[in-house]
Amino acid sequence: MPVWRKSSRSPVNDCVEVGRGIGIRDSKAPASHLPVSSAAWSAFLRSVKS
């Protein structure tokens, strides 16, 4: 079973969740997700932090 995480700053039901090695999903539609590779996610985080 994948582990999905959301930001502690997100409202209760309106957030984007991240599953390590899986992708991202909308908490309002948890049955589907957008696959994102680890490399793409790391590049995204580097871009946001800079």
PDB file of all heavy atoms in Angstrom:
ATOM      1  N   MET A   1       0.839  -1.180   0.000  1.00  0.00           N
ATOM      2  CA  MET A   1       0.000   0.000   0.000  1.00  0.00           C
ATOM      3  C   MET A   1       0.886   1.247   0.000  1.00  0.00           C
ATOM      4  O   MET A   1       1.723   1.408   0.874  1.00  0.00           O
ATOM      5  CB  MET A   1      -0.890  -0.043   1.242  1.00  0.00           C
ATOM      6  CG  MET A   1      -1.857   1.082   1.324  1.00  0.00           C
ATOM      7  SD  MET A   1      -3.209   0.711   0.225  1.00  0.00           S
ATOM      8  CE  MET A   1      -4.487   1.634   0.922  1.00  0.00           C
ATOM      9  N   PRO A   2       0.725   2.121  -0.977  1.00  0.00           N
ATOM     10  CA  PRO A   2       1.538   3.332  -1.041  1.00  0.00           C
ATOM     11  C   PRO A   2       1.247   4.274   0.125  1.00  0.00           C
ATOM     12  O   PRO A   2       0.132   4.321   0.640  1.00  0.00           O
ATOM     13  CB  PRO A   2       1.148   3.982  -2.354  1.00  0.00           C
ATOM     14  CG  PRO A   2       0.066   3.180  -2.932  1.00  0.00           C
ATOM     15  CD  PRO A   2      -0.188   2.010  -2.079  1.00  0.00           C
ATOM     16  N   VAL A   3       2.248   5.024   0.504  1.00  0.00           N
ATOM     17  CA  VAL A   3       2.083   6.026   1.552  1.00  0.00           C
ATOM     18  C   VAL A   3       2.016   7.397   0.883  1.00  0.00           C
ATOM     19  O   VAL A   3       2.944   7.792   0.179  1.00  0.00           O
ATOM     20  CB  VAL A   3       3.265   5.984   2.541  1.00  0.00           C
ATOM     21  CG1 VAL A   3       3.141   7.087   3.565  1.00  0.00           C
ATOM     22  CG2 VAL A   3       3.336   4.630   3.214  1.00  0.00           C
ATOM     23  N   TRP A   4       0.909   8.089   1.074  1.00  0.00           N
ATOM     24  CA  TRP A   4       0.717   9.417   0.505  1.00  0.00           C
ATOM     25  C   TRP A   4       0.903  10.444   1.603  1.00  0.00           C
ATOM     26  O   TRP A   4       0.439  10.263   2.716  1.00  0.00           O
ATOM     27  CB  TRP A   4      -0.677   9.537  -0.103  1.00  0.00           C
ATOM     28  CG  TRP A   4      -0.853   8.677  -1.297  1.00  0.00           C
ATOM     29  CD1 TRP A   4      -1.363   7.410  -1.328  1.00  0.00           C
ATOM     30  CD2 TRP A   4      -0.491   8.978  -2.639  1.00  0.00           C
ATOM     31  NE1 TRP A   4      -1.345   6.922  -2.600  1.00  0.00           N
ATOM     32  CE2 TRP A   4      -0.824   7.860  -3.426  1.00  0.00           C
ATOM     33  CE3 TRP A   4       0.071  10.094  -3.242  1.00  0.00           C
ATOM     34  CZ2 TRP A   4      -0.596   7.843  -4.797  1.00  0.00           C
ATOM     35  CZ3 TRP A   4       0.280  10.070  -4.615  1.00  0.00           C
ATOM     36  CH2 TRP A   4      -0.050   8.945  -5.375  1.00  0.00           C
ATOM     37  N   ARG A   5       1.585  11.546   1.284  1.00  0.00           N
ATOM     38  CA  ARG A   5       1.840  12.608   2.251  1.00  0.00           C
ATOM     39  C   ARG A   5       1.323  13.925   1.702  1.00  0.00           C
ATOM     40  O   ARG A   5       1.366  14.156   0.498  1.00  0.00           O
ATOM     41  CB  ARG A   5       3.338  12.728   2.510  1.00  0.00           C
ATOM     42  CG  ARG A   5       3.906  11.452   3.093  1.00  0.00           C
ATOM     43  CD  ARG A   5       5.321  11.623   3.470  1.00  0.00           C
ATOM     44  NE  ARG A   5       5.361  12.622   4.549  1.00  0.00           N
ATOM     45  CZ  ARG A   5       6.459  13.142   5.020  1.00  0.00           C
ATOM     46  NH1 ARG A   5       7.613  12.791   4.535  1.00  0.00           N
ATOM     47  NH2 ARG A   5       6.434  14.032   5.976  1.00  0.00           N
ATOM     48  N   LYS A   6       0.867  14.770   2.599  1.00  0.00           N
ATOM     49  CA  LYS A   6       0.461  16.109   2.193  1.00  0.00           C
ATOM     50  C   LYS A   6       1.121  17.131   3.102  1.00  0.00           C
ATOM     51  O   LYS A   6       1.569  16.799   4.202  1.00  0.00           O
ATOM     52  CB  LYS A   6      -1.052  16.269   2.213  1.00  0.00           C
ATOM     53  CG  LYS A   6      -1.674  16.207   3.584  1.00  0.00           C
ATOM     54  CD  LYS A   6      -3.159  16.423   3.482  1.00  0.00           C
ATOM     55  CE  LYS A   6      -3.788  16.372   4.869  1.00  0.00           C
ATOM     56  NZ  LYS A   6      -5.192  16.682   4.814  1.00  0.00           N
ATOM     57  N   SER A   7       1.166  18.350   2.647  1.00  0.00           N
ATOM     58  CA  SER A   7       1.773  19.413   3.420  1.00  0.00           C
ATOM     59  C   SER A   7       0.985  19.655   4.701  1.00  0.00           C
ATOM     60  O   SER A   7      -0.250  19.620   4.703  1.00  0.00           O
ATOM     61  CB  SER A   7       1.793  20.703   2.594  1.00  0.00           C
ATOM     62  OG  SER A   7       2.156  21.799   3.404  1.00  0.00           O
ATOM     63  N   SER A   8       1.690  19.927   5.775  1.00  0.00           N
ATOM     64  CA  SER A   8       1.019  20.253   7.036  1.00  0.00           C
ATOM     65  C   SER A   8       0.334  21.612   6.953  1.00  0.00           C
ATOM     66  O   SER A   8      -0.498  21.944   7.784  1.00  0.00           O
ATOM     67  CB  SER A   8       2.025  20.254   8.190  1.00  0.00           C
ATOM     68  OG  SER A   8       3.037  21.208   7.937  1.00  0.00           O
ATOM     69  N   ARG A   9       0.639  22.378   5.921  1.00  0.00           N
ATOM     70  CA  ARG A   9       0.022  23.693   5.736  1.00  0.00           C
ATOM     71  C   ARG A   9      -1.219  23.640   4.846  1.00  0.00           C
ATOM     72  O   ARG A   9      -1.861  24.659   4.621  1.00  0.00           O
ATOM     73  CB  ARG A   9       1.030  24.662   5.150  1.00  0.00           C
ATOM     74  CG  ARG A   9       2.166  24.920   6.106  1.00  0.00           C
ATOM     75  CD  ARG A   9       3.156  25.873   5.505  1.00  0.00           C
ATOM     76  NE  ARG A   9       4.277  26.027   6.395  1.00  0.00           N
ATOM     77  CZ  ARG A   9       4.752  27.177   6.774  1.00  0.00           C
ATOM     78  NH1 ARG A   9       4.227  28.285   6.324  1.00  0.00           N
ATOM     79  NH2 ARG A   9       5.778  27.238   7.582  1.00  0.00           N
ATOM     80  N   SER A  10      -1.548  22.475   4.341  1.00  0.00           N
ATOM     81  CA  SER A  10      -2.717  22.343   3.471  1.00  0.00           C
ATOM     82  C   SER A  10      -3.995  22.279   4.292  1.00  0.00           C
ATOM     83  O   SER A  10      -4.012  21.700   5.378  1.00  0.00           O
ATOM     84  CB  SER A  10      -2.629  21.056   2.651  1.00  0.00           C
ATOM     85  OG  SER A  10      -1.559  21.115   1.764  1.00  0.00           O
ATOM     86  N   PRO A  11      -5.078  22.837   3.755  1.00  0.00           N
ATOM     87  CA  PRO A  11      -6.374  22.664   4.416  1.00  0.00           C
ATOM     88  C   PRO A  11      -6.727  21.176   4.466  1.00  0.00           C
ATOM     89  O   PRO A  11      -6.138  20.362   3.764  1.00  0.00           O
ATOM     90  CB  PRO A  11      -7.347  23.414   3.517  1.00  0.00           C
ATOM     91  CG  PRO A  11      -6.509  24.332   2.693  1.00  0.00           C
ATOM     92  CD  PRO A  11      -5.170  23.666   2.570  1.00  0.00           C
ATOM     93  N   VAL A  12      -7.706  20.826   5.223  1.00  0.00           N
ATOM     94  CA  VAL A  12      -8.064  19.429   5.460  1.00  0.00           C
ATOM     95  C   VAL A  12      -8.326  18.650   4.171  1.00  0.00           C
ATOM     96  O   VAL A  12      -7.783  17.578   3.979  1.00  0.00           O
ATOM     97  CB  VAL A  12      -9.285  19.342   6.392  1.00  0.00           C
ATOM     98  CG1 VAL A  12      -9.724  17.897   6.575  1.00  0.00           C
ATOM     99  CG2 VAL A  12      -8.975  19.979   7.735  1.00  0.00           C
ATOM    100  N   ASN A  13      -9.142  19.162   3.267  1.00  0.00           N
ATOM    101  CA  ASN A  13      -9.524  18.379   2.083  1.00  0.00           C
ATOM    102  C   ASN A  13      -9.086  18.958   0.747  1.00  0.00           C
ATOM    103  O   ASN A  13      -9.419  18.421  -0.288  1.00  0.00           O
ATOM    104  CB  ASN A  13     -11.041  18.189   2.065  1.00  0.00           C
ATOM    105  CG  ASN A  13     -11.514  17.310   3.189  1.00  0.00           C
ATOM    106  OD1 ASN A  13     -10.878  16.329   3.528  1.00  0.00           O
ATOM    107  ND2 ASN A  13     -12.624  17.675   3.799  1.00  0.00           N
ATOM    108  N   ASP A  14      -8.387  20.065   0.736  1.00  0.00           N
ATOM    109  CA  ASP A  14      -8.000  20.715  -0.515  1.00  0.00           C
ATOM    110  C   ASP A  14      -6.489  20.745  -0.649  1.00  0.00           C
ATOM    111  O   ASP A  14      -5.847  21.752  -0.363  1.00  0.00           O
ATOM    112  CB  ASP A  14      -8.546  22.138  -0.573  1.00  0.00           C
ATOM    113  CG  ASP A  14     -10.064  22.172  -0.575  1.00  0.00           C
ATOM    114  OD1 ASP A  14     -10.662  21.258  -1.166  1.00  0.00           O
ATOM    115  OD2 ASP A  14     -10.636  23.105  -0.001  1.00  0.00           O
ATOM    116  N   CYS A  15      -5.921  19.636  -1.070  1.00  0.00           N
ATOM    117  CA  CYS A  15      -4.467  19.610  -1.149  1.00  0.00           C
ATOM    118  C   CYS A  15      -3.987  18.643  -2.228  1.00  0.00           C
ATOM    119  O   CYS A  15      -4.732  17.837  -2.750  1.00  0.00           O
ATOM    120  CB  CYS A  15      -3.864  19.221   0.191  1.00  0.00           C
ATOM    121  SG  CYS A  15      -4.306  17.571   0.717  1.00  0.00           S
ATOM    122  N   VAL A  16      -2.724  18.769  -2.508  1.00  0.00           N
ATOM    123  CA  VAL A  16      -2.033  17.836  -3.386  1.00  0.00           C
ATOM    124  C   VAL A  16      -1.231  16.913  -2.482  1.00  0.00           C
ATOM    125  O   VAL A  16      -0.589  17.356  -1.545  1.00  0.00           O
ATOM    126  CB  VAL A  16      -1.098  18.584  -4.360  1.00  0.00           C
ATOM    127  CG1 VAL A  16      -0.246  17.610  -5.143  1.00  0.00           C
ATOM    128  CG2 VAL A  16      -1.909  19.468  -5.283  1.00  0.00           C
ATOM    129  N   GLU A  17      -1.295  15.624  -2.758  1.00  0.00           N
ATOM    130  CA  GLU A  17      -0.555  14.641  -1.973  1.00  0.00           C
ATOM    131  C   GLU A  17       0.560  14.051  -2.826  1.00  0.00           C
ATOM    132  O   GLU A  17       0.433  13.960  -4.040  1.00  0.00           O
ATOM    133  CB  GLU A  17      -1.487  13.527  -1.497  1.00  0.00           C
ATOM    134  CG  GLU A  17      -2.587  14.034  -0.595  1.00  0.00           C
ATOM    135  CD  GLU A  17      -3.583  12.967  -0.226  1.00  0.00           C
ATOM    136  OE1 GLU A  17      -3.973  12.169  -1.109  1.00  0.00           O
ATOM    137  OE2 GLU A  17      -3.981  12.927   0.933  1.00  0.00           O
ATOM    138  N   VAL A  18       1.640  13.656  -2.182  1.00  0.00           N
ATOM    139  CA  VAL A  18       2.799  13.095  -2.866  1.00  0.00           C
ATOM    140  C   VAL A  18       3.038  11.684  -2.359  1.00  0.00           C
ATOM    141  O   VAL A  18       3.038  11.449  -1.153  1.00  0.00           O
ATOM    142  CB  VAL A  18       4.055  13.951  -2.605  1.00  0.00           C
ATOM    143  CG1 VAL A  18       5.271  13.323  -3.249  1.00  0.00           C
ATOM    144  CG2 VAL A  18       3.844  15.368  -3.088  1.00  0.00           C
ATOM    145  N   GLY A  19       3.223  10.745  -3.278  1.00  0.00           N
ATOM    146  CA  GLY A  19       3.580   9.374  -2.932  1.00  0.00           C
ATOM    147  C   GLY A  19       4.985   9.102  -3.439  1.00  0.00           C
ATOM    148  O   GLY A  19       5.217   9.152  -4.650  1.00  0.00           O
ATOM    149  N   ARG A  20       5.906   8.861  -2.545  1.00  0.00           N
ATOM    150  CA  ARG A  20       7.308   8.660  -2.943  1.00  0.00           C
ATOM    151  C   ARG A  20       7.420   7.507  -3.939  1.00  0.00           C
ATOM    152  O   ARG A  20       6.973   6.402  -3.696  1.00  0.00           O
ATOM    153  CB  ARG A  20       8.165   8.367  -1.729  1.00  0.00           C
ATOM    154  CG  ARG A  20       9.609   8.109  -2.100  1.00  0.00           C
ATOM    155  CD  ARG A  20      10.467   7.998  -0.925  1.00  0.00           C
ATOM    156  NE  ARG A  20      10.753   9.355  -0.474  1.00  0.00           N
ATOM    157  CZ  ARG A  20      11.631   9.664   0.441  1.00  0.00           C
ATOM    158  NH1 ARG A  20      12.305   8.720   1.041  1.00  0.00           N
ATOM    159  NH2 ARG A  20      11.837  10.906   0.780  1.00  0.00           N
ATOM    160  N   GLY A  21       8.025   7.794  -5.081  1.00  0.00           N
ATOM    161  CA  GLY A  21       8.208   6.792  -6.120  1.00  0.00           C
ATOM    162  C   GLY A  21       6.931   6.451  -6.870  1.00  0.00           C
ATOM    163  O   GLY A  21       6.914   5.549  -7.695  1.00  0.00           O
ATOM    164  N   ILE A  22       5.859   7.204  -6.590  1.00  0.00           N
ATOM    165  CA  ILE A  22       4.565   6.906  -7.206  1.00  0.00           C
ATOM    166  C   ILE A  22       4.090   8.079  -8.056  1.00  0.00           C
ATOM    167  O   ILE A  22       3.857   7.946  -9.233  1.00  0.00           O
ATOM    168  CB  ILE A  22       3.502   6.599  -6.141  1.00  0.00           C
ATOM    169  CG1 ILE A  22       3.946   5.433  -5.271  1.00  0.00           C
ATOM    170  CG2 ILE A  22       2.151   6.327  -6.778  1.00  0.00           C
ATOM    171  CD1 ILE A  22       3.157   5.293  -4.006  1.00  0.00           C
ATOM    172  N   GLY A  23       3.934   9.226  -7.440  1.00  0.00           N
ATOM    173  CA  GLY A  23       3.463  10.396  -8.162  1.00  0.00           C
ATOM    174  C   GLY A  23       2.757  11.374  -7.260  1.00  0.00           C
ATOM    175  O   GLY A  23       3.007  11.413  -6.060  1.00  0.00           O
ATOM    176  N   ILE A  24       1.864  12.161  -7.863  1.00  0.00           N
ATOM    177  CA  ILE A  24       1.086  13.136  -7.120  1.00  0.00           C
ATOM    178  C   ILE A  24      -0.395  12.915  -7.400  1.00  0.00           C
ATOM    179  O   ILE A  24      -0.767  12.362  -8.440  1.00  0.00           O
ATOM    180  CB  ILE A  24       1.500  14.580  -7.477  1.00  0.00           C
ATOM    181  CG1 ILE A  24       1.339  14.837  -8.976  1.00  0.00           C
ATOM    182  CG2 ILE A  24       2.912  14.864  -7.022  1.00  0.00           C
ATOM    183  CD1 ILE A  24       1.634  16.264  -9.380  1.00  0.00           C
ATOM    184  N   ARG A  25      -1.237  13.331  -6.444  1.00  0.00           N
ATOM    185  CA  ARG A  25      -2.677  13.193  -6.632  1.00  0.00           C
ATOM    186  C   ARG A  25      -3.399  14.306  -5.893  1.00  0.00           C
ATOM    187  O   ARG A  25      -2.866  14.942  -4.993  1.00  0.00           O
ATOM    188  CB  ARG A  25      -3.173  11.834  -6.150  1.00  0.00           C
ATOM    189  CG  ARG A  25      -3.155  11.672  -4.644  1.00  0.00           C
ATOM    190  CD  ARG A  25      -3.659  10.324  -4.227  1.00  0.00           C
ATOM    191  NE  ARG A  25      -3.700  10.216  -2.770  1.00  0.00           N
ATOM    192  CZ  ARG A  25      -4.071   9.135  -2.121  1.00  0.00           C
ATOM    193  NH1 ARG A  25      -4.407   8.044  -2.801  1.00  0.00           N
ATOM    194  NH2 ARG A  25      -4.103   9.122  -0.806  1.00  0.00           N
ATOM    195  N   ASP A  26      -4.636  14.514  -6.263  1.00  0.00           N
ATOM    196  CA  ASP A  26      -5.523  15.465  -5.617  1.00  0.00           C
ATOM    197  C   ASP A  26      -6.241  14.728  -4.493  1.00  0.00           C
ATOM    198  O   ASP A  26      -6.797  13.658  -4.710  1.00  0.00           O
ATOM    199  CB  ASP A  26      -6.524  15.983  -6.645  1.00  0.00           C
ATOM    200  CG  ASP A  26      -7.443  17.064  -6.112  1.00  0.00           C
ATOM    201  OD1 ASP A  26      -7.594  17.185  -4.877  1.00  0.00           O
ATOM    202  OD2 ASP A  26      -8.031  17.780  -6.935  1.00  0.00           O
ATOM    203  N   SER A  27      -6.245  15.299  -3.299  1.00  0.00           N
ATOM    204  CA  SER A  27      -6.883  14.622  -2.166  1.00  0.00           C
ATOM    205  C   SER A  27      -8.382  14.425  -2.378  1.00  0.00           C
ATOM    206  O   SER A  27      -8.982  13.547  -1.770  1.00  0.00           O
ATOM    207  CB  SER A  27      -6.644  15.394  -0.869  1.00  0.00           C
ATOM    208  OG  SER A  27      -7.235  16.673  -0.943  1.00  0.00           O
ATOM    209  N   LYS A  28      -8.990  15.222  -3.263  1.00  0.00           N
ATOM    210  CA  LYS A  28     -10.424  15.065  -3.534  1.00  0.00           C
ATOM    211  C   LYS A  28     -10.695  13.939  -4.537  1.00  0.00           C
ATOM    212  O   LYS A  28     -11.838  13.534  -4.704  1.00  0.00           O
ATOM    213  CB  LYS A  28     -11.003  16.374  -4.050  1.00  0.00           C
ATOM    214  CG  LYS A  28     -10.974  17.492  -3.003  1.00  0.00           C
ATOM    215  CD  LYS A  28     -11.539  18.773  -3.566  1.00  0.00           C
ATOM    216  CE  LYS A  28     -10.676  19.254  -4.662  1.00  0.00           C
ATOM    217  NZ  LYS A  28     -10.020  20.475  -4.651  1.00  0.00           N
ATOM    218  N   ALA A  29      -9.657  13.440  -5.204  1.00  0.00           N
ATOM    219  CA  ALA A  29      -9.804  12.359  -6.183  1.00  0.00           C
ATOM    220  C   ALA A  29      -8.681  11.343  -5.970  1.00  0.00           C
ATOM    221  O   ALA A  29      -7.826  11.144  -6.840  1.00  0.00           O
ATOM    222  CB  ALA A  29      -9.768  12.919  -7.598  1.00  0.00           C
ATOM    223  N   PRO A  30      -8.647  10.684  -4.817  1.00  0.00           N
ATOM    224  CA  PRO A  30      -7.515   9.816  -4.489  1.00  0.00           C
ATOM    225  C   PRO A  30      -7.413   8.535  -5.306  1.00  0.00           C
ATOM    226  O   PRO A  30      -6.385   7.868  -5.263  1.00  0.00           O
ATOM    227  CB  PRO A  30      -7.737   9.502  -3.014  1.00  0.00           C
ATOM    228  CG  PRO A  30      -9.205   9.657  -2.811  1.00  0.00           C
ATOM    229  CD  PRO A  30      -9.631  10.746  -3.752  1.00  0.00           C
ATOM    230  N   ALA A  31      -8.434   8.195  -6.075  1.00  0.00           N
ATOM    231  CA  ALA A  31      -8.383   6.954  -6.846  1.00  0.00           C
ATOM    232  C   ALA A  31      -7.430   7.047  -8.038  1.00  0.00           C
ATOM    233  O   ALA A  31      -6.989   6.030  -8.563  1.00  0.00           O
ATOM    234  CB  ALA A  31      -9.784   6.587  -7.338  1.00  0.00           C
ATOM    235  N   SER A  32      -7.101   8.268  -8.468  1.00  0.00           N
ATOM    236  CA  SER A  32      -6.197   8.420  -9.607  1.00  0.00           C
ATOM    237  C   SER A  32      -5.000   9.279  -9.196  1.00  0.00           C
ATOM    238  O   SER A  32      -5.059  10.022  -8.230  1.00  0.00           O
ATOM    239  CB  SER A  32      -6.926   9.061 -10.792  1.00  0.00           C
ATOM    240  OG  SER A  32      -7.384  10.343 -10.427  1.00  0.00           O
ATOM    241  N   HIS A  33      -3.919   9.139  -9.946  1.00  0.00           N
ATOM    242  CA  HIS A  33      -2.732   9.939  -9.673  1.00  0.00           C
ATOM    243  C   HIS A  33      -1.949  10.173 -10.948  1.00  0.00           C
ATOM    244  O   HIS A  33      -2.160   9.505 -11.947  1.00  0.00           O
ATOM    245  CB  HIS A  33      -1.857   9.275  -8.604  1.00  0.00           C
ATOM    246  CG  HIS A  33      -1.154   8.043  -9.081  1.00  0.00           C
ATOM    247  ND1 HIS A  33      -1.759   6.814  -9.106  1.00  0.00           N
ATOM    248  CD2 HIS A  33       0.096   7.866  -9.558  1.00  0.00           C
ATOM    249  CE1 HIS A  33      -0.901   5.927  -9.577  1.00  0.00           C
ATOM    250  NE2 HIS A  33       0.227   6.536  -9.859  1.00  0.00           N
ATOM    251  N   LEU A  34      -1.059  11.146 -10.892  1.00  0.00           N
ATOM    252  CA  LEU A  34      -0.178  11.468 -11.998  1.00  0.00           C
ATOM    253  C   LEU A  34       1.192  10.888 -11.685  1.00  0.00           C
ATOM    254  O   LEU A  34       1.831  11.307 -10.716  1.00  0.00           O
ATOM    255  CB  LEU A  34      -0.080  12.991 -12.160  1.00  0.00           C
ATOM    256  CG  LEU A  34       0.877  13.506 -13.221  1.00  0.00           C
ATOM    257  CD1 LEU A  34       0.391  13.107 -14.615  1.00  0.00           C
ATOM    258  CD2 LEU A  34       0.992  15.013 -13.120  1.00  0.00           C
ATOM    259  N   PRO A  35       1.636   9.897 -12.440  1.00  0.00           N
ATOM    260  CA  PRO A  35       2.949   9.314 -12.172  1.00  0.00           C
ATOM    261  C   PRO A  35       4.065  10.345 -12.386  1.00  0.00           C
ATOM    262  O   PRO A  35       4.061  11.080 -13.372  1.00  0.00           O
ATOM    263  CB  PRO A  35       3.083   8.181 -13.186  1.00  0.00           C
ATOM    264  CG  PRO A  35       1.704   7.940 -13.706  1.00  0.00           C
ATOM    265  CD  PRO A  35       0.963   9.230 -13.556  1.00  0.00           C
ATOM    266  N   VAL A  36       4.993  10.392 -11.450  1.00  0.00           N
ATOM    267  CA  VAL A  36       6.148  11.292 -11.539  1.00  0.00           C
ATOM    268  C   VAL A  36       7.376  10.504 -11.094  1.00  0.00           C
ATOM    269  O   VAL A  36       7.380   9.916 -10.012  1.00  0.00           O
ATOM    270  CB  VAL A  36       5.961  12.534 -10.635  1.00  0.00           C
ATOM    271  CG1 VAL A  36       7.180  13.433 -10.685  1.00  0.00           C
ATOM    272  CG2 VAL A  36       4.713  13.307 -11.025  1.00  0.00           C
ATOM    273  N   SER A  37       8.398  10.495 -11.926  1.00  0.00           N
ATOM    274  CA  SER A  37       9.618   9.756 -11.568  1.00  0.00           C
ATOM    275  C   SER A  37      10.351  10.463 -10.428  1.00  0.00           C
ATOM    276  O   SER A  37      10.167  11.663 -10.199  1.00  0.00           O
ATOM    277  CB  SER A  37      10.546   9.642 -12.774  1.00  0.00           C
ATOM    278  OG  SER A  37      11.100  10.910 -13.076  1.00  0.00           O
ATOM    279  N   SER A  38      11.187   9.726  -9.739  1.00  0.00           N
ATOM    280  CA  SER A  38      11.978  10.308  -8.651  1.00  0.00           C
ATOM    281  C   SER A  38      12.880  11.422  -9.172  1.00  0.00           C
ATOM    282  O   SER A  38      13.045  12.451  -8.524  1.00  0.00           O
ATOM    283  CB  SER A  38      12.818   9.230  -7.974  1.00  0.00           C
ATOM    284  OG  SER A  38      11.979   8.303  -7.336  1.00  0.00           O
ATOM    285  N   ALA A  39      13.453  11.228 -10.345  1.00  0.00           N
ATOM    286  CA  ALA A  39      14.333  12.244 -10.930  1.00  0.00           C
ATOM    287  C   ALA A  39      13.556  13.524 -11.242  1.00  0.00           C
ATOM    288  O   ALA A  39      14.037  14.634 -10.968  1.00  0.00           O
ATOM    289  CB  ALA A  39      14.994  11.708 -12.195  1.00  0.00           C
ATOM    290  N   ALA A  40      12.368  13.384 -11.802  1.00  0.00           N
ATOM    291  CA  ALA A  40      11.550  14.560 -12.121  1.00  0.00           C
ATOM    292  C   ALA A  40      11.120  15.283 -10.850  1.00  0.00           C
ATOM    293  O   ALA A  40      11.115  16.516 -10.794  1.00  0.00           O
ATOM    294  CB  ALA A  40      10.332  14.147 -12.940  1.00  0.00           C
ATOM    295  N   TRP A  41      10.768  14.538  -9.815  1.00  0.00           N
ATOM    296  CA  TRP A  41      10.349  15.151  -8.551  1.00  0.00           C
ATOM    297  C   TRP A  41      11.530  15.893  -7.912  1.00  0.00           C
ATOM    298  O   TRP A  41      11.376  17.010  -7.432  1.00  0.00           O
ATOM    299  CB  TRP A  41       9.787  14.098  -7.606  1.00  0.00           C
ATOM    300  CG  TRP A  41       9.242  14.704  -6.353  1.00  0.00           C
ATOM    301  CD1 TRP A  41       9.753  14.597  -5.109  1.00  0.00           C
ATOM    302  CD2 TRP A  41       8.085  15.526  -6.235  1.00  0.00           C
ATOM    303  NE1 TRP A  41       8.988  15.306  -4.219  1.00  0.00           N
ATOM    304  CE2 TRP A  41       7.957  15.885  -4.883  1.00  0.00           C
ATOM    305  CE3 TRP A  41       7.149  16.007  -7.147  1.00  0.00           C
ATOM    306  CZ2 TRP A  41       6.926  16.693  -4.418  1.00  0.00           C
ATOM    307  CZ3 TRP A  41       6.118  16.816  -6.670  1.00  0.00           C
ATOM    308  CH2 TRP A  41       6.014  17.145  -5.331  1.00  0.00           C
ATOM    309  N   SER A  42      12.707  15.300  -7.931  1.00  0.00           N
ATOM    310  CA  SER A  42      13.893  15.951  -7.381  1.00  0.00           C
ATOM    311  C   SER A  42      14.209  17.241  -8.137  1.00  0.00           C
ATOM    312  O   SER A  42      14.543  18.261  -7.531  1.00  0.00           O
ATOM    313  CB  SER A  42      15.094  15.009  -7.436  1.00  0.00           C
ATOM    314  OG  SER A  42      14.890  13.918  -6.572  1.00  0.00           O
ATOM    315  N   ALA A  43      14.096  17.210  -9.457  1.00  0.00           N
ATOM    316  CA  ALA A  43      14.333  18.404 -10.262  1.00  0.00           C
ATOM    317  C   ALA A  43      13.305  19.488  -9.932  1.00  0.00           C
ATOM    318  O   ALA A  43      13.654  20.676  -9.831  1.00  0.00           O
ATOM    319  CB  ALA A  43      14.277  18.061 -11.747  1.00  0.00           C
ATOM    320  N   PHE A  44      12.074  19.102  -9.745  1.00  0.00           N
ATOM    321  CA  PHE A  44      11.026  20.053  -9.365  1.00  0.00           C
ATOM    322  C   PHE A  44      11.353  20.709  -8.024  1.00  0.00           C
ATOM    323  O   PHE A  44      11.282  21.927  -7.875  1.00  0.00           O
ATOM    324  CB  PHE A  44       9.666  19.350  -9.299  1.00  0.00           C
ATOM    325  CG  PHE A  44       8.601  20.179  -8.685  1.00  0.00           C
ATOM    326  CD1 PHE A  44       8.019  21.232  -9.375  1.00  0.00           C
ATOM    327  CD2 PHE A  44       8.155  19.913  -7.393  1.00  0.00           C
ATOM    328  CE1 PHE A  44       7.034  22.014  -8.786  1.00  0.00           C
ATOM    329  CE2 PHE A  44       7.169  20.682  -6.803  1.00  0.00           C
ATOM    330  CZ  PHE A  44       6.608  21.745  -7.511  1.00  0.00           C
ATOM    331  N   LEU A  45      11.736  19.907  -7.041  1.00  0.00           N
ATOM    332  CA  LEU A  45      12.056  20.450  -5.717  1.00  0.00           C
ATOM    333  C   LEU A  45      13.258  21.384  -5.772  1.00  0.00           C
ATOM    334  O   LEU A  45      13.260  22.436  -5.119  1.00  0.00           O
ATOM    335  CB  LEU A  45      12.305  19.327  -4.729  1.00  0.00           C
ATOM    336  CG  LEU A  45      11.080  18.493  -4.359  1.00  0.00           C
ATOM    337  CD1 LEU A  45      11.478  17.373  -3.387  1.00  0.00           C
ATOM    338  CD2 LEU A  45       9.982  19.358  -3.767  1.00  0.00           C
ATOM    339  N   ARG A  46      14.280  21.023  -6.543  1.00  0.00           N
ATOM    340  CA  ARG A  46      15.441  21.915  -6.693  1.00  0.00           C
ATOM    341  C   ARG A  46      15.016  23.251  -7.302  1.00  0.00           C
ATOM    342  O   ARG A  46      15.456  24.314  -6.875  1.00  0.00           O
ATOM    343  CB  ARG A  46      16.523  21.270  -7.559  1.00  0.00           C
ATOM    344  CG  ARG A  46      17.377  20.274  -6.831  1.00  0.00           C
ATOM    345  CD  ARG A  46      18.602  19.872  -7.641  1.00  0.00           C
ATOM    346  NE  ARG A  46      18.285  19.350  -8.970  1.00  0.00           N
ATOM    347  CZ  ARG A  46      17.958  18.084  -9.221  1.00  0.00           C
ATOM    348  NH1 ARG A  46      17.898  17.205  -8.249  1.00  0.00           N
ATOM    349  NH2 ARG A  46      17.695  17.696 -10.445  1.00  0.00           N
ATOM    350  N   SER A  47      14.142  23.196  -8.280  1.00  0.00           N
ATOM    351  CA  SER A  47      13.670  24.402  -8.950  1.00  0.00           C
ATOM    352  C   SER A  47      12.873  25.286  -7.983  1.00  0.00           C
ATOM    353  O   SER A  47      13.044  26.507  -7.974  1.00  0.00           O
ATOM    354  CB  SER A  47      12.779  23.998 -10.133  1.00  0.00           C
ATOM    355  OG  SER A  47      12.058  25.077 -10.618  1.00  0.00           O
ATOM    356  N   VAL A  48      12.047  24.696  -7.168  1.00  0.00           N
ATOM    357  CA  VAL A  48      11.232  25.460  -6.223  1.00  0.00           C
ATOM    358  C   VAL A  48      12.087  26.101  -5.147  1.00  0.00           C
ATOM    359  O   VAL A  48      11.844  27.234  -4.730  1.00  0.00           O
ATOM    360  CB  VAL A  48      10.159  24.547  -5.589  1.00  0.00           C
ATOM    361  CG1 VAL A  48       9.451  25.230  -4.442  1.00  0.00           C
ATOM    362  CG2 VAL A  48       9.157  24.100  -6.637  1.00  0.00           C
ATOM    363  N   LYS A  49      13.106  25.384  -4.699  1.00  0.00           N
ATOM    364  CA  LYS A  49      13.966  25.891  -3.622  1.00  0.00           C
ATOM    365  C   LYS A  49      14.892  27.003  -4.065  1.00  0.00           C
ATOM    366  O   LYS A  49      15.356  27.788  -3.245  1.00  0.00           O
ATOM    367  CB  LYS A  49      14.788  24.751  -3.033  1.00  0.00           C
ATOM    368  CG  LYS A  49      13.947  23.769  -2.242  1.00  0.00           C
ATOM    369  CD  LYS A  49      14.788  22.646  -1.704  1.00  0.00           C
ATOM    370  CE  LYS A  49      13.934  21.655  -0.940  1.00  0.00           C
ATOM    371  NZ  LYS A  49      14.741  20.548  -0.416  1.00  0.00           N
ATOM    372  N   SER A  50      15.186  27.086  -5.354  1.00  0.00           N
ATOM    373  CA  SER A  50      16.134  28.121  -5.814  1.00  0.00           C
ATOM    374  C   SER A  50      15.453  29.415  -6.213  1.00  0.00           C
ATOM    375  O   SER A  50      14.336  29.636  -6.146  1.00  0.00           O
ATOM    376  CB  SER A  50      16.967  27.617  -6.972  1.00  0.00           C
ATOM    377  OG  SER A  50      16.176  27.176  -8.041  1.00  0.00           O
TER     378      SER A  50
END
